[in-house]
């Protein structure tokens, strides 16, 4: 006997939005559960025009906390230095362009908040390092490049300035002596924003010519900021040029700076001194000042970069890495006259007739980058004829 299937009654659950009536049973209506609302909803932010119309603020958030300098800092002293940045974002103030025991650490937060750039001359206070610390710790910043820290954000960047041809001449003549300045004015005149090169063999008198140029610029143009950048020099020459620069600038009441590194220092320190000095000059040009850098020498700077940078796997004549040419070219190429005011003049020396194929390669690479050349003749110097300037090969473009 076949078993009949038992009839099962179905019950459908419907909502009020879409009620469906079952033909078998009475539908069960599920109640709609409302979404829970916050008791005190978050108020909107204050609109800028509400304060202008005298309306009360729409929120009651507490004011932003202020950070005060702690009082238990220990012994605090005044510090000054040039900002040397790092890849991590923090900075180090170096009093004399090169690393020293008086270096001051600046956190990345302070660098960003004040808008500091490499080469800025910062004045402030710092506390002495503790037992496990390496640098002085910055406490306050009073001035940046001689101005208030609040004005650092108003500066225009160096690469955004418009370069033009040098149109303002720098006259070095001071009278009958020194004779080299008068010859330079006649044969290879210098302008503000010039990119000049002194091509000099050994013992041709390039150091004496550079000292005469420093004297002429300081005497005739007190408004020009002088900088002597010495790379890989002998210590006694560094002392001589630094004292000469201090004496001349003190008599003329202008500011002069000397960034120097000896030949016995590591190549990384030599290149770092040159980079900080260049950034320092750029910061001054951004403020509309005229800066003159006397670089001695381009050849030693390129040698230092050849040892400092990682190898690229390629080698040119004399064992020179082609990747080491870019940093010194960037240094030399920074010289320019700005249309909106300010200029950076770089007069560098290039060594020739040294018997090194590397030096000849460096000179050939930089030969066409400058717009002024002052060539010294070795035959004249051997005859004790000074200044040993070759008037036929020297000139200004």
C-alpha positions as CSV (number, residue, x, y, z in Angstrom):
1,X,0.0,0.0,0.0
2,X,1.6,3.3,-1.1
3,X,2.5,5.7,1.6
4,X,1.1,9.2,1.1
5,X,3.4,12.1,1.7
6,X,2.5,14.2,4.6
7,X,1.5,17.8,3.7
8,X,3.9,20.2,5.4
9,X,2.6,23.7,6.1
10,X,5.0,26.5,5.1
11,X,5.5,29.6,7.1
12,X,7.1,32.6,5.3
13,X,8.8,35.5,7.1
14,X,8.3,38.7,5.4
15,X,9.0,42.3,6.2
16,X,6.8,45.4,6.1
17,X,8.5,46.7,3.0
18,X,7.7,43.7,0.9
19,X,4.8,41.7,2.6
20,X,4.0,38.4,1.0
21,X,0.9,36.5,2.2
22,X,1.2,32.7,2.4
23,X,-1.9,30.8,1.1
24,X,-1.6,28.3,3.9
25,X,-0.9,30.2,7.1
26,X,-1.0,33.7,8.4
27,X,2.3,35.6,7.7
28,X,4.6,36.5,10.5
29,X,5.8,40.0,10.2
30,X,9.4,40.6,11.4
31,X,9.9,44.0,13.1
32,X,12.3,46.4,11.5
33,X,15.2,47.1,13.9
34,X,16.3,50.7,13.7
35,X,20.1,51.5,13.4
36,X,21.5,52.7,16.7
37,X,22.4,56.4,16.6
38,X,25.2,58.0,18.8
39,X,23.9,59.9,21.8
40,X,26.3,62.8,21.1
41,X,27.3,62.9,17.4
42,X,30.7,64.4,16.5
43,X,30.3,68.1,15.6
44,X,31.6,69.4,12.3
45,X,34.8,71.3,12.0
46,X,34.9,75.0,12.4
47,X,34.5,76.7,9.0
48,X,36.8,79.7,8.3
49,X,34.1,82.2,7.7
50,X,32.3,81.5,11.0
51,X,34.9,83.4,13.0
52,X,34.7,86.4,10.6
53,X,30.9,86.6,11.2
54,X,31.2,86.3,14.9
55,X,29.6,82.9,15.2
56,X,30.5,80.6,18.1
57,X,32.7,77.6,17.2
58,X,30.9,74.4,16.4
59,X,33.2,72.2,18.4
60,X,34.8,72.3,21.8
61,X,38.0,70.5,21.2
62,X,40.9,71.3,23.6
63,X,43.6,73.6,22.2
64,X,46.8,72.2,20.7
65,X,49.3,71.6,23.5
66,X,52.4,73.8,23.6
67,X,55.8,72.2,24.1
68,X,58.1,74.0,26.4
69,X,61.8,73.6,26.7
70,X,62.7,71.5,29.7
71,X,64.5,73.2,32.5
72,X,66.9,70.5,33.5
73,X,69.2,70.6,30.4
74,X,72.4,71.0,32.3
75,X,75.1,73.4,31.0
76,X,73.9,75.3,27.9
77,X,76.2,77.4,25.7
78,X,75.9,79.4,22.5
79,X,76.8,77.6,19.2
80,X,77.1,78.6,15.5
81,X,77.7,76.4,12.5
82,X,76.9,75.4,9.0
83,X,74.1,72.9,8.5
84,X,75.2,69.6,7.0
85,X,72.3,67.4,6.2
86,X,72.2,63.6,6.0
87,X,70.1,60.9,4.2
88,X,68.1,60.3,7.4
89,X,66.7,63.8,7.4
90,X,68.5,65.1,10.5
91,X,71.3,67.6,10.4
92,X,74.6,68.5,12.0
93,X,75.9,72.0,12.6
94,X,79.6,72.1,11.8
95,X,81.5,75.2,13.0
96,X,84.3,75.0,10.4
97,X,82.8,73.1,7.5
98,X,84.6,69.9,8.5
99,X,83.8,67.5,11.3
100,X,84.9,68.5,14.8
101,X,84.2,68.0,18.5
102,X,81.9,71.0,18.6
103,X,79.3,69.5,16.1
104,X,75.7,70.0,17.1
105,X,72.9,67.5,16.3
106,X,69.6,68.8,14.9
107,X,66.6,66.5,14.7
108,X,64.7,66.0,11.5
109,X,61.6,67.6,13.1
110,X,63.4,70.9,13.7
111,X,64.8,70.8,10.2
112,X,61.4,70.4,8.6
113,X,59.6,72.9,11.0
114,X,62.1,75.7,10.4
115,X,62.6,74.9,6.7
116,X,66.4,74.6,7.1
117,X,68.5,73.8,4.0
118,X,72.1,72.5,3.7
119,X,74.6,75.3,4.1
120,X,72.4,77.5,6.4
121,X,74.4,79.4,9.0
122,X,72.5,78.7,12.3
123,X,73.0,80.5,15.6
124,X,71.5,79.2,18.8
125,X,72.1,77.4,22.0
126,X,72.9,73.8,22.7
127,X,73.7,71.6,25.7
128,X,76.8,69.6,26.1
129,X,76.8,65.9,25.2
130,X,76.2,63.3,27.9
131,X,78.3,60.2,28.4
132,X,76.7,58.1,25.7
133,X,76.2,60.9,23.2
134,X,78.4,62.0,20.4
135,X,77.2,65.5,19.5
136,X,75.9,68.6,21.2
137,X,72.1,68.7,21.3
138,X,70.4,71.8,19.9
139,X,68.1,73.6,22.4
140,X,67.0,76.9,20.7
141,X,67.6,78.6,17.3
142,X,67.9,82.3,17.4
143,X,69.0,83.2,13.9
144,X,69.3,81.6,10.5
145,X,71.7,83.4,8.1
146,X,71.5,86.4,10.3
147,X,67.6,86.6,10.1
148,X,64.8,85.4,12.3
149,X,63.9,81.7,11.9
150,X,60.3,82.6,10.9
151,X,61.6,84.0,7.6
152,X,63.3,80.8,6.3
153,X,60.1,79.6,4.5
154,X,60.0,82.7,2.3
155,X,63.2,81.9,0.4
156,X,63.2,80.8,-3.2
157,X,65.2,77.8,-4.2
158,X,68.5,78.2,-6.1
159,X,67.6,76.1,-9.1
160,X,64.4,78.2,-9.6
161,X,66.4,81.3,-10.2
162,X,67.0,82.4,-13.8
163,X,70.6,82.5,-15.0
164,X,71.9,85.1,-17.4
165,X,75.2,86.2,-18.9
166,X,77.6,88.1,-16.6
167,X,77.0,91.7,-17.2
168,X,78.6,93.4,-14.2
169,X,82.4,93.5,-14.3
170,X,84.7,92.9,-11.3
171,X,87.7,95.1,-11.5
172,X,90.8,93.8,-9.7
173,X,93.1,96.7,-10.3
174,X,94.2,98.6,-7.1
175,X,97.0,100.7,-8.6
176,X,100.5,99.9,-9.8
177,X,100.8,96.8,-7.6
178,X,100.0,93.9,-7.8
179,X,100.7,93.7,-11.5
180,X,98.8,90.4,-11.9
181,X,95.4,92.1,-11.2
182,X,96.0,94.7,-13.9
183,X,97.0,92.0,-16.5
184,X,93.8,90.0,-15.6
185,X,91.6,93.0,-16.1
186,X,93.2,93.6,-19.6
187,X,93.5,90.0,-20.8
188,X,90.8,88.0,-19.1
189,X,88.3,90.3,-17.3
190,X,86.0,88.7,-14.7
191,X,82.3,89.4,-14.3
192,X,79.8,88.7,-11.5
193,X,78.7,85.1,-12.3
194,X,81.8,84.2,-14.1
195,X,82.9,80.5,-14.4
196,X,86.7,80.9,-14.6
197,X,89.6,78.5,-14.7
198,X,93.3,79.2,-13.9
199,X,95.3,76.6,-15.9
200,X,98.5,76.3,-14.0
201,X,101.6,74.0,-14.1
202,X,103.5,73.4,-10.9
203,X,105.5,76.3,-9.4
204,X,103.9,78.9,-11.8
205,X,102.6,81.2,-9.0
206,X,98.9,80.3,-9.0
207,X,98.6,80.7,-5.2
208,X,100.1,84.2,-5.3
209,X,97.7,85.2,-8.1
210,X,94.7,83.9,-6.1
211,X,95.8,85.9,-3.0
212,X,96.1,89.0,-5.2
213,X,92.6,88.4,-6.5
214,X,91.3,88.1,-3.0
215,X,92.9,91.4,-2.1
216,X,91.6,93.2,-5.2
217,X,88.0,92.0,-4.7
218,X,88.0,92.8,-1.0
219,X,89.4,96.3,-1.5
220,X,87.2,97.3,-4.5
221,X,83.9,95.5,-3.6
222,X,83.1,95.4,0.1
223,X,79.6,94.1,-0.6
224,X,80.9,90.8,-2.2
225,X,81.0,87.8,0.0
226,X,84.4,86.0,-0.4
227,X,84.9,82.2,0.1
228,X,88.2,80.3,-0.3
229,X,87.7,76.5,-0.8
230,X,90.9,74.6,-0.5
231,X,90.8,70.9,-1.3
232,X,93.8,68.6,-0.7
233,X,96.2,71.4,0.1
234,X,99.3,71.5,2.3
235,X,98.6,72.5,5.9
236,X,101.0,75.5,5.7
237,X,99.3,76.8,2.6
238,X,95.9,76.5,4.3
239,X,97.1,78.6,7.2
240,X,98.7,81.2,4.9
241,X,95.5,81.7,2.8
242,X,93.2,81.7,5.8
243,X,95.2,84.4,7.6
244,X,95.5,86.4,4.4
245,X,91.7,86.2,3.9
246,X,91.1,87.2,7.5
247,X,93.4,90.1,7.3
248,X,92.0,91.5,4.0
249,X,88.3,91.0,5.1
250,X,89.0,92.6,8.5
251,X,90.5,95.7,6.8
252,X,87.6,95.9,4.3
253,X,84.9,95.1,7.0
254,X,83.4,92.3,4.8
255,X,82.6,88.7,5.6
256,X,85.1,86.1,4.3
257,X,85.0,82.3,4.9
258,X,87.6,79.6,4.3
259,X,86.6,76.0,3.9
260,X,89.7,73.8,3.8
261,X,90.8,70.2,3.9
262,X,94.3,68.9,4.0
263,X,95.8,66.3,1.7
264,X,96.2,63.8,4.6
265,X,92.4,63.8,5.4
266,X,90.1,61.1,4.0
267,X,88.6,61.6,0.5
268,X,85.1,61.6,2.0
269,X,85.9,64.5,4.3
270,X,87.5,66.5,1.4
271,X,84.4,66.1,-0.8
272,X,82.1,66.9,2.1
273,X,83.9,70.2,2.8
274,X,83.4,71.2,-0.8
275,X,79.7,70.3,-0.8
276,X,78.9,72.3,2.4
277,X,80.8,75.3,1.0
278,X,78.9,75.2,-2.2
279,X,75.5,74.9,-0.4
280,X,76.6,77.8,1.8
281,X,77.2,79.9,-1.3
282,X,73.8,78.9,-2.8
283,X,72.0,80.1,0.4
284,X,73.7,83.5,0.1
285,X,72.7,83.8,-3.6
286,X,69.1,83.0,-2.7
287,X,69.1,86.1,-0.5
288,X,70.3,88.2,-3.4
289,X,74.0,88.5,-2.5
290,X,77.1,88.3,-4.7
291,X,79.4,85.5,-3.8
292,X,82.9,84.7,-5.1
293,X,84.5,81.3,-4.6
294,X,88.2,80.7,-5.1
295,X,88.6,76.9,-5.6
296,X,92.0,75.3,-5.3
297,X,91.8,73.0,-7.0
298,X,89.3,71.4,-9.4
299,X,91.9,68.6,-10.1
300,X,92.2,67.6,-6.5
301,X,88.5,67.8,-6.0
302,X,88.0,65.4,-8.9
303,X,90.6,63.1,-7.5
304,X,88.9,63.0,-4.1
305,X,85.5,62.1,-5.7
306,X,87.3,59.4,-7.7
307,X,88.2,57.7,-4.4
308,X,85.1,58.5,-2.5
309,X,82.2,57.5,-4.7
310,X,81.4,53.8,-5.4
311,X,82.9,52.4,-8.5
312,X,80.8,52.2,-11.7
313,X,82.8,49.4,-13.2
314,X,84.2,51.5,-16.0
315,X,87.6,53.2,-16.1
316,X,88.9,56.0,-18.2
317,X,92.5,57.0,-19.0
318,X,94.7,57.1,-15.9
319,X,92.4,54.9,-13.8
320,X,89.6,57.6,-13.5
321,X,86.1,56.5,-13.0
322,X,83.6,58.4,-15.3
323,X,81.1,58.6,-12.5
324,X,83.5,60.8,-10.5
325,X,83.2,63.6,-13.1
326,X,79.6,64.6,-12.3
327,X,80.1,66.0,-8.8
328,X,82.9,68.4,-9.6
329,X,81.1,69.5,-12.7
330,X,78.0,70.2,-10.6
331,X,80.2,72.3,-8.3
332,X,81.8,74.2,-11.2
333,X,78.6,74.6,-13.1
334,X,76.8,76.3,-10.2
335,X,78.5,79.6,-11.1
336,X,75.9,81.9,-12.7
337,X,74.5,85.4,-12.7
338,X,70.8,85.6,-11.5
339,X,68.3,87.8,-13.3
340,X,66.5,88.6,-10.1
341,X,69.6,89.6,-8.2
342,X,72.6,87.8,-6.8
343,X,75.4,85.9,-8.4
344,X,77.9,83.1,-7.8
345,X,81.3,83.5,-9.3
346,X,83.7,80.5,-9.2
347,X,87.4,80.8,-10.1
348,X,89.0,77.4,-9.9
349,X,92.5,76.1,-10.7
350,X,93.3,73.2,-12.9
351,X,96.7,71.5,-12.7
352,X,98.6,70.6,-15.9
353,X,102.0,69.3,-16.9
354,X,102.2,67.2,-13.7
355,X,103.1,64.0,-15.5
356,X,99.8,62.4,-14.6
357,X,97.4,61.2,-17.2
358,X,94.5,61.5,-14.8
359,X,95.2,65.3,-14.4
360,X,95.3,65.7,-18.2
361,X,92.0,63.9,-18.5
362,X,90.4,66.1,-15.8
363,X,91.6,69.3,-17.5
364,X,90.3,68.2,-20.9
365,X,86.9,67.4,-19.4
366,X,86.6,70.9,-17.8
367,X,88.2,72.8,-20.6
368,X,85.0,73.8,-22.4
369,X,82.8,74.2,-19.3
370,X,84.1,77.6,-18.2
371,X,83.7,81.0,-19.9
372,X,87.1,82.4,-18.8
373,X,90.6,81.0,-18.9
374,X,93.8,82.3,-17.4
375,X,96.7,80.2,-18.6
376,X,100.0,80.3,-16.8
377,X,103.2,79.6,-18.7
378,X,105.9,77.4,-17.2
379,X,108.7,78.8,-19.3
380,X,108.0,82.3,-17.9
381,X,108.1,81.0,-14.4
382,X,111.4,79.2,-15.0
383,X,112.8,82.5,-16.1
384,X,111.5,84.1,-12.9
385,X,109.1,86.3,-14.8
386,X,106.0,86.9,-12.7
387,X,103.1,87.0,-13.2
388,X,103.7,84.1,-15.6
389,X,100.5,84.7,-17.6
390,X,100.3,83.6,-21.2
391,X,98.4,86.5,-22.8
392,X,97.9,84.7,-26.1
393,X,96.1,81.7,-24.6
394,X,94.2,83.6,-21.9
395,X,90.8,85.2,-22.5
396,X,87.1,85.5,-21.6
397,X,84.2,84.2,-23.7
